[in-house]
């Protein structure tokens, strides 16, 4: 969402606020509120990182986090199974 707002409105504090609001609304709609995702959208708007370098890092870190959560839920028998629900 950050790159979409950046392309449409440019880099400003108001654009960062719009990116944060839209990202949070989409997260709430998907029932997956995640404040670091909102912060990532704000960082993209305010810092304007190159997409060719930033997006692969972002996707790689997201995959690593999901795999870690999945593995951790399988190691402990008493832990809730991950993902608990997806919609």
PEZI-V147830 format. One record per residue. RES is the residue in one letter. PHI is phi in degrees with one decimal (NA if undefined). D_LAST is the distance of its C-alpha to the last C-alpha in whole Angstrom. Layout:
# PEZI-V147830
res:RES phi:PHI d_last:D_LAST
res:RES phi:PHI d_last:D_LAST
This chain:
# PEZI-V147830
res:X phi:NA d_last:21
res:X phi:-59.8 d_last:24
res:X phi:-69.3 d_last:26
res:X phi:-66.2 d_last:25
res:X phi:-67.2 d_last:26
res:X phi:-60.4 d_last:29
res:X phi:-68.3 d_last:30
res:X phi:-82.4 d_last:30
res:X phi:-120.5 d_last:31
res:X phi:82.3 d_last:33
res:X phi:-98.4 d_last:33
res:X phi:-155.8 d_last:34
res:X phi:-64.3 d_last:33
res:X phi:-66.5 d_last:31
res:X phi:-65.2 d_last:29
res:X phi:-64.1 d_last:28
res:X phi:-65.8 d_last:27
res:X phi:-64.9 d_last:25
res:X phi:-60.1 d_last:23
res:X phi:-65.2 d_last:22
res:X phi:-64.0 d_last:21
res:X phi:-67.0 d_last:19
res:X phi:-63.2 d_last:17
res:X phi:-64.0 d_last:16
res:X phi:-62.0 d_last:15
res:X phi:-65.7 d_last:13
res:X phi:-64.0 d_last:12
res:X phi:-67.5 d_last:11
res:X phi:-63.0 d_last:10
res:X phi:-84.0 d_last:7
res:X phi:58.1 d_last:7
res:X phi:-134.2 d_last:9
res:X phi:-63.1 d_last:13
res:X phi:-150.0 d_last:15
res:X phi:-62.0 d_last:19
res:X phi:-62.4 d_last:20
res:X phi:-67.0 d_last:18
res:X phi:-65.0 d_last:20
res:X phi:-63.1 d_last:23
res:X phi:-63.5 d_last:23
res:X phi:-63.1 d_last:23
res:X phi:-65.0 d_last:26
res:X phi:-60.6 d_last:28
res:X phi:-61.5 d_last:27
res:X phi:-68.7 d_last:29
res:X phi:-81.8 d_last:32
res:X phi:-98.5 d_last:33
res:X phi:47.0 d_last:32
res:X phi:-70.4 d_last:32
res:X phi:-66.0 d_last:33
res:X phi:-60.3 d_last:29
res:X phi:-62.2 d_last:31
res:X phi:-100.3 d_last:31
res:X phi:-80.4 d_last:28
res:X phi:-63.7 d_last:25
res:X phi:-61.2 d_last:26
res:X phi:-65.0 d_last:27
res:X phi:-64.8 d_last:23
res:X phi:-65.9 d_last:21
res:X phi:-62.7 d_last:23
res:X phi:-69.2 d_last:23
res:X phi:-66.1 d_last:19
res:X phi:-63.6 d_last:19
res:X phi:-62.3 d_last:22
res:X phi:-65.2 d_last:19
res:X phi:-65.5 d_last:17
res:X phi:-64.3 d_last:19
res:X phi:-64.8 d_last:21
res:X phi:-62.9 d_last:18
res:X phi:-64.6 d_last:17
res:X phi:-65.4 d_last:21
res:X phi:-65.1 d_last:21
res:X phi:-73.4 d_last:19
res:X phi:-89.4 d_last:21
res:X phi:-75.0 d_last:24
res:X phi:-87.9 d_last:24
res:X phi:-67.6 d_last:24
res:X phi:-86.2 d_last:23
res:X phi:-73.3 d_last:20
res:X phi:-65.2 d_last:16
res:X phi:-69.9 d_last:15
res:X phi:-105.2 d_last:13
res:X phi:-76.5 d_last:10
res:X phi:-69.1 d_last:10
res:X phi:-155.0 d_last:6
res:X phi:-133.5 d_last:4
res:X phi:179.3 d_last:0
